[in-house]
Amino acid sequence: MDPTESRHRRALPTILVRSHYAAHALSSVIGTTTLLGAASFLACGLGCESGLRSIDRSTTAKLRESAEAMGGGAIYPEIDPSRYESGSFFPDFPKDVDRPATVNPPANELSFEAIPATEEDAESIAARFRKMAEGDPNARVFSFDDSVSYAIQHADEYLTAEEAYLIVAIRLLIEEHRWTPLPANVTSLNFASDGTNGRFNNALSIVNDLGVSQRLPFGGEVSAGFVVAATQQLDDYLSNNDTQSADIVLEAAIPLLRGFGDVALEPLIQQRRNLVYAAREFEQFRRDFFFDLANDYLGLVLQLQAIANAERQVERSAAVEARTKALVDSGRTEPFQADLAIQNTLFALDRLTTQREVYRLSLDRFKARIGMPVDEPIQLEPTKFKLPVPVIDPERALDLAFRYRLDLQTSRDLVDDFARKVDVARNNLLGDLDLLLANNLPTDPNELQSGLDFSPGDDEFSAALVFSMPLDRVTEDLQLRQAQILLEQSKRQYFQRRDDAAVAVRQSARGIETAQFSLVIQEKNVEAAMNRQAAIDAAPDRATARDRTEAVDQLRRAQDSLDSARKNLQVAILRYLNTTGQMRIAPDGRLIPLPGMDVGEDIGPGIIDTSP
């Protein structure tokens, strides 16, 4: 080498490699580090999406297993990656991210426009309400089946319930991953400088530790590591002080007292049980959601029927008003009778207007619940449920609820969970007795640049028993007592929920009987009101305006009560099926009829036919 070139190279502020073996060792470590770093970056930057897709498949598999294990046609959600934010590795937050803006102008910047009092009267307001009640002629007809199907896809509470189920499955995957072999790679780059006799010695060292660890099902952990270390002198060119070595390290730590046995698996056991609970909770949510939607939908249909009854009352009241005015004009009745008829017509019109507004508000709330924009025009199909009335046996109903209700099964299983926590807390009172094993296989210690020349004769094995006396277990004693108290609470909560379920079942059974009785009464009530109306129509001269208006009002009330009784009976039947744990919901959201339940064409919406 030319001396000038040599001096030039000595002046470069870079790592100078004089020894071929040292250069090879150092470049090997640097290359390994670079490759691992590049691989990690590419895995995060380019492979995260494929990794997430793998996680989504694993999560879906866990959900499918939990649903199939529960049986009964239970379904499970699937992850939609497009629904979630991707995030950023290096986010650039806006400078005012810690000060979100608030829009709250003072009163003098706002405006209010009032309608002149002379421009508004009862007739103009009523006309505006009639126009609003007409709705959009292009509104699509929306049945109950349409509502359920739409809600499953768009309702916020349904999506939230799905995601709660997903999160439990993800937690289980996280815990299961902790019980798999976990690889790790740590690379450290160190620079050291020290002064000796006015001269600074500078050295660069690189250590790469590649290893894998595995938890043991009975407690403890085993690990294996491959450690490569290299040191390069930066300013010593006259002597060869560069070093490189490698070690294979095997270690194990096994508890023999505290933390030994089944208690080591408790976190994994609990997460697996939690997924079962989540599957039950999601299925129960679907049943409750169907019941709530059915109740809301039937309530809207009931309001439509009440509006129709109110419209007929307005027509009848107007007819009574016209007839009474004619009688007043002919001198056959007193003038105040006409005023009475006019008042009744105005009351009926006001009631109709109020009912229409209440219906619009209820419809907007219903659309918001199923996830539909409130400004989207729809027209509800005024269909009714026609579920057959079941035979009620209170004792059998209680037995069905105690066996089939998913929430009671979870409450019962939670008692077992707290019992295991007592055992875990009792185990924590033991002392620590750990068996520590280690074996180190190095490269040849007599060579500065040993490469991968391992020397089995120089390996080091060690074993130790380490005992720690339980001198201070105050915290553990408190945790044990706490676990015992929580266990007793869980037992009481289970029996309390059984009692609450029994009350709910008895109430639902009585609700069917009450609704049947009310239905019979209201049918007779409507019949009596119609007979009264017919009698007045047969002899109009013998009835006063008050008699006519009261007859019209009573007929409208009787019809409203009859419609309400029919709705209450259907809701009571659905409540009975739900409280006894017999309700089954298909994947599309419709009710699956039970054996013995008539599935004719007139059974009503929300039902699927599963008969052969």
NORCOR-V307307 format. One line per field, one symbol per residue. ss: DSSP state (a for helix, b for strand, c for the rest). phi: phi as a letter, one per 30 degrees, with the letter a starting at -180 (. if undefined). psi: psi as a letter, one per 20 degrees, with the letter a starting at -180 (. if undefined). A space follows every 10 residues. Layout:
ss->???
phi->???
psi->???
//
This chain:
ss->ccaaaaaaaa acccccccca aaaaaaaaaa aaaaaaaaaa aaaaaccaaa aaaaaaaaaa aaaaaaaaaa cccccccccc aaaccccccc cccccccccc ccccccaaac ccccccaaac caaaaaaaaa aaaacccccb bbcaaaaaaa aaaacaaaaa aaaaaaaaaa aaaaaaaacc cbbbbbbbbb bbbbbbccbb bbbbbbbbbb bbbbbccccc bbbbbbbbbb bbbccccccc ccbbbbbbbb bbbbbccccc caaaaaaaaa aaaaaaaaaa aaaaaaaaaa aaaaaaaaaa aaaaaaaaaa aaaaaaaaaa aaaaaaaaac ccccaaaaaa aaaaaaaaaa aaaaaaaaaa aaaaaaaaac cccccccbbb cccccccccc cccaaaaaaa aaaacaaaaa aaaaaaaaaa aaaaaaaccc cbbbbbbbbb bbbcccccbc cccbcaaacb bbbbbbbbcc cccaaaaaaa aaaaaaaaaa aaaaaaaaaa aaaaaaaaaa aaaaaaaaaa aaaaaaaaaa aaaaaaaaca aaccaaaaaa aaaaaaaaaa aaaaaaaaaa aaaaaaaaac ccccbccccc bbcccccccc aaacccbbcc cc
phi->.deddddddd dddbdccccd dddddddddd dddddddddd dddddccddd dddddddddd dddddddddd iiidcbdbdc dddcddibdb dcdddcddbd dbcaddddcc bbccdeedcc bddddddddd ddddiddcdd dbcddddddd dddbdddddd dddddddddd ddddddddcc ecdabbbbcb bbbbcbhibc ccbcbbbccc abbbdcdcjj acbbbbccbb bbdcbcccbc cdbabbbccc bbbbdcbdic jddddeeddd dddddddddd dddddddddd dddddddddd dddddddddd dddddddddd dddddddddd icaddddddd ddeddddddd dddddddddd dddddddddd iceddddbbd dddbdbdddd dcbedddddd dddcdddddd dddddddddd dddddddddd dcbcccbabb ccddddcdcc hcddbedcdb cbbbcccbdd dbbddddddd dddddddddd dddddddddd dddddddddd dddddddddd dddddddddd ddddddddbd ddcdddeddd dddddddddd dddddddddd dddddddddc icdbcdedjc dcddejddcd dcdjdicccc dd
psi->pphghghghh iplrppohpg gggggghggg gggggggggg ghhghhjhgh ghhggggggh ggggghghhh akkqrqrqpn hiiqphrqgm qnqqhkhjmp qpomqrhiir qpoqpphiip rhghghghhh ghhhapijpq porgghgggg hhhipghghg hghhgghhhh hghgghhijr poqqppppoq pqpqpoljpp ppqpqpppop rqqpqphjqa qqqpqoppqq ppphjoihqn jqqprqqopp qpooqiepjq bhhhjggggg hhhhhgghgg hghhghghgg ggggggghhg hhhghhgghh ghgggghhgg gggghhhghi jirqhhhghg hgghgggggg gggghgghgg ghgghgghhj jqpijppqop olrqqlpqpq ppogghgggg ghhhphhhgg hghhghghhh hggghhhiir roopopqqpo orroiiphni cknqnhijqp pqqqpopoqm hokgghgghg hghgghghgh ghhghghggh ggghghghgh hggghgghgg ghghgggghh gghhhghhmh iiqrhggghh ggghgggggg hghhggghgg hhgghghghj jippprhjiq ppqqpippkr hjhrrjpqoj q.
//
